[in-house]
Amino acid sequence: MWRQMLSDMLGRELLVPESHEATALGAAIVAMQALGHISSMDEARNWIHITGRHEPCLARHAI
């Protein structure tokens, strides 16, 4: 319910990662790119597995 509400408020699709530690993984990916271990974020895209999606309800977004 909260994820759907967030998607509605932002008016954007919300992707739900498999890992509960996705924030830490994201920080590590940014650090790896900054240090030159990966050349772009696209290299790390396959490391994050998406298990769910929430599409915004534009009628609720307009409120």
Backbone torsions as a table, in degrees:
resi	resn	phi	psi	omega
1	MET	NA	-44.4	-179.0
2	TRP	-65.6	-38.6	179.8
3	ARG	-65.0	-40.1	178.6
4	GLN	-65.3	-41.0	178.4
5	MET	-62.0	-41.9	178.3
6	LEU	-63.2	-43.4	178.1
7	SER	-60.7	-43.5	179.2
8	ASP	-63.2	-43.9	-178.0
9	MET	-65.0	-41.1	-177.8
10	LEU	-81.4	-20.9	-176.8
11	GLY	69.5	28.3	-176.8
12	ARG	-132.2	154.0	174.0
13	GLU	-67.2	137.6	178.5
14	LEU	-113.2	123.2	179.8
15	LEU	-98.0	137.1	-178.6
16	VAL	-107.0	114.6	-179.3
17	PRO	-77.6	155.0	177.9
18	GLU	-65.5	-41.2	-175.6
19	SER	-82.6	140.1	173.9
20	HIS	-80.0	-8.1	179.7
21	GLU	-105.4	28.6	-176.6
22	ALA	-63.0	-31.4	179.3
23	THR	-64.9	-44.6	178.1
24	ALA	-64.5	-40.0	178.1
25	LEU	-62.9	-42.0	177.9
26	GLY	-61.1	-41.6	178.0
27	ALA	-64.3	-39.7	178.8
28	ALA	-65.4	-38.9	179.4
29	ILE	-64.7	-43.1	178.0
30	VAL	-62.0	-42.5	178.5
31	ALA	-63.9	-41.4	179.5
32	MET	-62.0	-39.0	178.4
33	GLN	-68.7	-41.5	180.0
34	ALA	-62.4	-33.6	-179.9
35	LEU	-86.5	-4.0	177.8
36	GLY	84.7	11.2	179.1
37	HIS	-74.6	-26.2	171.6
38	ILE	-131.1	149.6	-175.3
39	SER	-87.2	-23.6	179.7
40	SER	-155.9	163.9	177.3
41	MET	-63.9	-26.2	-179.7
42	ASP	-61.4	-30.5	177.8
43	GLU	-62.2	-33.6	-176.0
44	ALA	-91.2	-4.9	-176.4
45	ARG	-55.8	-36.5	-178.5
46	ASN	-75.9	-9.4	180.0
47	TRP	-78.6	-20.3	-176.1
48	ILE	-106.7	120.2	-178.6
49	HIS	-100.0	123.2	-178.7
50	ILE	-91.3	128.3	-178.8
51	THR	-109.6	-10.5	-179.7
52	GLY	-159.7	161.5	179.1
53	ARG	-140.3	146.4	174.6
54	HIS	-126.9	120.3	177.9
55	GLU	-92.0	138.7	180.0
56	PRO	-70.7	144.8	171.5
57	CYS	-92.1	109.1	-173.9
58	LEU	-64.5	-25.1	177.1
59	ALA	-66.9	-40.2	177.9
60	ARG	-75.3	-29.3	179.3
61	HIS	-64.7	-33.7	-177.0
62	ALA	-70.8	-17.4	-177.3
63	ILE	-71.4	NA	NA
